[in-house]
């Protein structure tokens, strides 16, 4: 059972939380199951783990999954090169016969051996192959792993809160899906986006917010755009607009959209948006 079943996630200072998401986070903690989050980039999947750590006062450990990563890399690393150098030159305080002195914990290993409960974010799990996914969940189920070089089993001291994110670039295995709770974070609608903006800019001018939100969603609907601007781009764009002392919100309603490069990061997307804006076809 959890160390403190009464602990619940209620949101964070810079994270706007809806009731459904809060409920699945809290039930995942109560059931001690990983929570798998899907959704397009910019929907707040990664930031949710940061928000949980902030709200519950737990350390955050982030495992950024790479396509070439092996599970053992996430558990621990055996530094054979340093041990070899120490045995050759003898200028280390470590005993070269003590292999454990050359074992360094990976991100999952750090979460297992931490002296207090942590939030473990496993980011972009869909980059890993199926074997990595399934082997990792075996470790998370058993809450222990073996260090082969020293024939030692490492159990978890405090079961972490586990958040797993996926951008749905490829399918996840059925065993993986079967052992996770799941939530799809939809892209914020304009009403939710206004709440998000107000969290980041409490003193924002209402005319600027309304013009920026309307323009943003129109730009997201442009046909032929490969990477649509997300929440992060909108926040940075508003920051740029506020920094421009000559900018007036009414410019947006006239179809004048400055700083398109803050919103569109791919050349073809930028050119597409620029073409529409210059032809005044946005509104």
N, C-alpha and C positions, 0 to 999 in steps of 0.2 A: 504493500500500500504506500501512497505518497507520504513523504515526511510530514507534511502539513496539509491535510485534505481541505482545510478551510481557506487556503490561499487561492485567490482567483484573479484573473486578468481583467482589468477594467479600462484599459486604454493607457495612453501615454501623452506627454505634453505636446508632441508634434505628430501624433498619429490619430487620424479620425477613424473611429471604429464603429461598425454597424453591429446590431444585436446578434445576427446569425453567425458572424465571424467570431465574436466574443464567446458565444455558446460552444462552438466547435473547439476553440482553443481550450476552454475550461474542461470540457468533457474529455479531451485528449490527455490533459494533465491528470484528471481523475482516474482514467483507465490506464494511464502510463503507456500510451501508444504514440508512435510518431504521427505528426500531422503533415500530410502531403498537400502542398499548395500549388495550384496551377493558375495560369492567367497570363495575358500578354505582358511584355515588359512595361514597367511603369505603373503597375497596379498595386504595388506596395508589399509584394511577397517577402522580399528580403528585409524590408524595413519592419515588418511585423515582428521578426525575431528580436530586433533591436528594441522595439517598443515593449515586448514582454520582459526582456532583461531589465529595462529601465523601471517598468511598473512594479516588478516583483523584487527588485534589488538583487538580481543575480548576475554573475559574470557571464559574458557572451563569448562563446568560442565558435569560430567560423571555419568550416571546411569548404573551400572552393574546389569543386570537383573538376578535374581535367580529363580529357578523353583518354590520355595515356596512363592515368593513375591506377595503381594497384591497391587493393584493400590494405595490404600491409603498410603502405605509405601513410595511410590515415590512422593506423594503429600505433606504429612505432618505427623507428629507423635505428639500425645497427651501424654505427660509424666505424667501419672496418679500416678506412684510410687513416683516421686519426690514431687508432690503436696501432696500426703498422708503423706510423711515424714515431709514436711514443716508444715503441719497442726498439726502433732503430737508434733514436737519438737520446732516449732516456732523460729528457728535460721536462717531464710532466710529473705532477704530484700524484697522478692516478696510478694504481697498480694494474699493469697491463694484463695480468693474469685474471683480473676481475672483469669479465665481459660485461656485466651489468653496468659498470661505470661508463660504458660506451653506448648504452641504450638511451635513445632520446624519444620521448613520447610524441606521437603525431596528434592531430586535432581530436580524434575520438579518444585516444589514450589520455590526453589532457583532461577531457571531460570526465572520464572514468576515475581518474586518480585525484581530481580536485578535492580540496578539503571542505568544499561547500557545494551545494547544488548549483548547476550551471544551466544555461540555455545553449544547446548545441544546434547551430544552423548548418545544415548540409545543403549547400547552394548549387542549383543546376544539376541535379542528379541525373537528368536525361543525357548528359554528356558521357556518362560512364556506360560500360557494357553491361550486359545482363548478369554475368557472373559477379561483377563488383556489387551490383544492386542486391542480389540474393544473398551473397556471403556477408555483406554488411548488415542486412536485416537479421541474419542468424546471430551475429555478434550483439546487435541491439536487443534481440529477444532474450538471449542468455545473460546479457549484461556482464560478459567477461570475454577475454581473449587470451591466447597463448603466445608467449614469446619463445619461439622454437630454440633460439640460440642458447638460452639458459634454462630451458625446460621449466618455465614458470607460468602460472596462470594469474592474470591480472583481473580481479573482480572490480566492479564499480563500487566506489565509496558511497556515492549519492546518485541515484538514477536521474540523468539530466532530462530537462524538457527538450524534446527533439522536434525541430521544424525542418521539413524537407521541401525544397522548391524545385519546380520543373517548368520550363518554358514550352513543354509539349513538342519539342523538335523531333522526338522519336518516342515510340511507345515504350512504356515501362512493363516489366514482366508481371504476370498474374500473381505469383507468390509475393512480389513486392507490394503490389496494390492491395493484396488481401490482408497484409499485416499493418496497414496504415489507415488512419482516418483521412478523409479527403474533403477539401473545400476548393471550389473554383472562385477566385476573386475576379469579378467582372470589372471592366473599366468603369471608373466613376461616371455617373450621369452628371449633367450640369449642376443639379442641386447639391449633390455630394461634393462636386469639385469646388463650388463656392465655399463650402465649409472648410475644405482643405486649404484653400487660398487664405481664408481668414485666420487659420491657425498660423500660417507662415507670415502673413502680413496683417496683423490686428488693426492697423490704422489705415488700411488701403481705402482709397477713394472709391465710392460705390460706382461712379461712372466708369472708372478705369476697369474695375473688376468685371462689370457687365459687358463692356466692349471687348475686353480681352477674352473672356469665356466664350462669347458668341463667335468671335473671330477664330479662336482656337478650334472649336468644334467644326466650323466650316472647313478649316484647313485639313482637319483629320478626315473629312469626307471626300477629299479630292481623289479622283480616279487615277490609277496608275502610280500611286505612291507606295513604295516598298516598305519603308519604315516610318510609320505614322508617329507624330510627336506624342510623347507620353507626359505624365504628370510632372516629372522632373524637368522636362523641357519647358512646360508652361510656367513653372515657378521661376526658372532662370530667365525666361522671356519677360515676365512681369518685373523681375528685378532689373533687367536691362531697360525696360520702358520707364521705370521710376527713376533710373539713374540719368536718363536723357532729359535735361532741363527744358529742352525745346519741344518735347513731345506733349501732345494734347489728345485725350481719349477720343475726341470727335474725328481724329484722323483715321481711326480704325473703321468707323461707320462710313467713311468716304472711300474705303477700300485701300487706304494707304497703310501698308503693313511693314514697318521697319524691322530690322534684325531677324530676317528669315533664317539666317544661318544659326541662330540659337535654337530654332525649332526643327530644322531639317539638317541632318548630318551626312546624308548621302548625296553625291553630286546630282544624280538624276532626279531625286526628290526635290532638291533645292531648285533645280532648273524648272521642274514642273510647276512648283508653287510660285516661283518668280514670274513665269509666263502668265499664269492665271491672274496674279495680283496686278501685273503691269497692264493687262488688258481690261482691268476693272471688272472681272467676271466673278469675283468672290461673293458679292452681295447682289 
